[in-house]
């Protein structure tokens, strides 16, 4: 096909038929370019299961577009004309198809957006970069909201998003008389509770081909490739979400912070990978959840908690990302420099909680938000791990991770590396928190009740050592000052034992 009107580039996280670039085109005159690119698969060493999911979802989306009448120039990873990167691939497509202009929806990540900035000069045709209408708050709108505020707290942004969308509102008041029911969502789960499983999809022929390809090309990447059960089509992703609403959402609120050995999913939706690549629509999801609550099928705290994650937290971290990039990725408030321990890749550690979460991550390319924040993230914070290395690990290992959503969660929420722009306090905790919210400690070789000594839970000495190392910074934080005062009440001998235990453990890494 030559002399087309528009070349429309669709990225791997833009698998949405209502995408702005597609809406601006005409199947009768334009051509869609999609490509599986080695640079995108390897700029961090993405989990094998994530790569298989995205490549298969892209191939299925290309079929969806063709069924809708589009001509799709699809470049598979092993195609002889695959150049491995966006710029070279688009340049070849321009040379081949000779379009009058190129159209693309804005990139989700800073590095790709900067590539696009160079395209008009390099390609020799105009390039229209269109806003991504799949989000409910544009970067420009978020910047306006943030302007003049001393603190950029998600809670206030979330309330504005509730008012804007009308979700969970009774007139101009929040349903149930309060905005946030998070205090009701912190119950520890019992191991004998019935745990619904996420809807699984058997790999079809396309997915089987992709699994073979990923096994051959990315064998050195982290993670188990099989069993592979992710949805890779819009219909299956929507069915997976519907199954969550029916079977798991009613108890999601109560137990969303709980952790159990051998139960990686509990009552979580496990659909963020579908949402973040465009197979699911955020507003439609939230309306389904609200409808279930209004029908009496779901309690208020569960519906509100889920909707807050989508229109509150997800939109908020995207706003932070575009507000603070570039440079935000190198934030390091506490000046932590320790390298990421090898056990983040191998799970070879005697800490039962860390071993469980990393093993689960290797197997599933998934861990829920408390496992990420209060186990692997908490350990990295207490141990003084370089936050940029922590960021790259999270970006590598999870199927739902894209820099716009992962980076603020890691740098701001998990590691407090931005000094409090995003979070009001460091999310640091001793082993007592993990014991309260999980059953990990029961099978651990370390004693969660001990603070120091070779058998003591490492989180305990590391927690108090973190307080001691950062005393000056934390004493000025209203939510942490009490812990500094508590440390000061410890006898000098105990403070020395804490320092010695923390040092001995960290040296053993």
URWOQUI-V13007 format. One record per residue. NEAR is the number of other ideal C-beta (glycine too) atoms within 8 Angstrom. Layout:
# URWOQUI-V13007
NEAR ; NEAR
This chain:
# URWOQUI-V13007
5 ; 6 ; 5 ; 13 ; 8 ; 15 ; 16 ; 15 ; 14 ; 15 ; 10 ; 11 ; 10 ; 12 ; 12 ; 10 ; 8 ; 7 ; 13 ; 10 ; 14 ; 14 ; 7 ; 10 ; 12 ; 7 ; 9 ; 5 ; 8 ; 16 ; 15 ; 15 ; 14 ; 14 ; 9 ; 12 ; 13 ; 10 ; 9 ; 10 ; 12 ; 9 ; 6 ; 7 ; 8 ; 11 ; 13 ; 15 ; 14 ; 14 ; 13 ; 14 ; 14 ; 11 ; 13 ; 13 ; 14 ; 13 ; 12 ; 11 ; 12 ; 12 ; 8 ; 11 ; 13 ; 10 ; 6 ; 8 ; 6 ; 11 ; 9 ; 11 ; 11 ; 9 ; 11 ; 8 ; 11 ; 6 ; 7 ; 3 ; 6 ; 14 ; 8 ; 8 ; 10 ; 12 ; 10 ; 9 ; 15 ; 14 ; 10 ; 10 ; 13 ; 14 ; 7 ; 8 ; 13 ; 8 ; 14 ; 7 ; 11 ; 16 ; 14 ; 15 ; 12 ; 10 ; 10 ; 10 ; 9 ; 11 ; 8 ; 11 ; 10 ; 8 ; 11 ; 12 ; 6 ; 9 ; 12 ; 8 ; 5 ; 8 ; 11 ; 4 ; 11 ; 7 ; 12 ; 9 ; 7 ; 11 ; 7 ; 11 ; 6 ; 9 ; 9 ; 9 ; 10 ; 7 ; 9 ; 6 ; 8 ; 17 ; 11 ; 7 ; 11 ; 10 ; 6 ; 3 ; 7 ; 2 ; 5 ; 9 ; 7 ; 10 ; 9 ; 7 ; 15 ; 15 ; 10 ; 9 ; 14 ; 15 ; 9 ; 7 ; 10 ; 6 ; 11 ; 10 ; 11 ; 5 ; 4 ; 4 ; 7 ; 11 ; 10 ; 7 ; 5 ; 6 ; 7 ; 9 ; 12 ; 8 ; 6 ; 8 ; 14 ; 7 ; 8 ; 8 ; 11 ; 5 ; 8 ; 3 ; 8 ; 3 ; 8 ; 8 ; 6 ; 12 ; 10 ; 6 ; 10 ; 5 ; 8 ; 7 ; 5 ; 10 ; 12 ; 9 ; 8 ; 12 ; 13 ; 8 ; 11 ; 13 ; 10 ; 7 ; 10 ; 13 ; 7 ; 4 ; 10 ; 9 ; 13 ; 7 ; 10 ; 5 ; 3 ; 11 ; 7 ; 9 ; 11 ; 12 ; 10 ; 11 ; 6 ; 11 ; 13 ; 10 ; 10 ; 15 ; 14 ; 9 ; 12 ; 15 ; 12 ; 8 ; 7 ; 13 ; 16 ; 8 ; 10 ; 15 ; 15 ; 11 ; 14 ; 14 ; 9 ; 12 ; 17 ; 10 ; 10 ; 4 ; 9 ; 10 ; 11 ; 13 ; 12 ; 9 ; 11 ; 10 ; 13 ; 8 ; 14 ; 12 ; 13 ; 10 ; 12 ; 10 ; 13 ; 13 ; 7 ; 13 ; 9 ; 8 ; 13 ; 14 ; 9 ; 11 ; 14 ; 12 ; 8 ; 12 ; 15 ; 6 ; 7 ; 5 ; 7 ; 12 ; 8 ; 9 ; 11 ; 16 ; 16 ; 14 ; 14 ; 14 ; 14 ; 12 ; 9 ; 13 ; 15 ; 15 ; 10 ; 12 ; 15 ; 12 ; 14 ; 14 ; 15 ; 15 ; 15 ; 12 ; 10 ; 10 ; 9 ; 5 ; 7 ; 13 ; 11 ; 6 ; 12 ; 10 ; 10 ; 10 ; 5 ; 12 ; 5 ; 9 ; 6 ; 10 ; 9 ; 7 ; 11 ; 9 ; 7 ; 7 ; 10 ; 6 ; 9 ; 7 ; 12 ; 13 ; 13 ; 13 ; 13 ; 11 ; 14 ; 15 ; 9 ; 12 ; 14 ; 11 ; 8 ; 9 ; 12 ; 13 ; 12 ; 12 ; 7 ; 12 ; 12 ; 15 ; 11 ; 12 ; 15 ; 13 ; 15 ; 15 ; 14 ; 13 ; 16 ; 12 ; 11 ; 11 ; 14 ; 11 ; 14 ; 9 ; 10 ; 15 ; 14 ; 9 ; 10 ; 14 ; 13 ; 12 ; 12 ; 15 ; 11 ; 10 ; 12 ; 11 ; 13 ; 12 ; 14 ; 13 ; 13 ; 15 ; 12 ; 14 ; 14 ; 16 ; 12 ; 16 ; 14 ; 15 ; 12 ; 12 ; 7 ; 10 ; 8 ; 11 ; 9 ; 7 ; 9 ; 10 ; 13 ; 9 ; 10 ; 9 ; 13 ; 9 ; 10 ; 16 ; 10 ; 7 ; 12 ; 13 ; 9 ; 13 ; 13 ; 5 ; 7 ; 12 ; 5 ; 13 ; 7 ; 13 ; 4 ; 11 ; 10 ; 11 ; 7 ; 4 ; 7 ; 13 ; 14 ; 11 ; 15 ; 15 ; 14 ; 14 ; 13 ; 15 ; 14 ; 13 ; 14 ; 11 ; 8 ; 9 ; 10 ; 6 ; 9 ; 13 ; 9 ; 6 ; 12 ; 4 ; 6 ; 12 ; 11 ; 6 ; 9 ; 12 ; 8 ; 8 ; 12 ; 6 ; 5 ; 10 ; 5 ; 6 ; 6 ; 10 ; 12 ; 8 ; 11 ; 15 ; 10 ; 9 ; 14 ; 12 ; 9 ; 9 ; 11 ; 11 ; 6 ; 5 ; 7
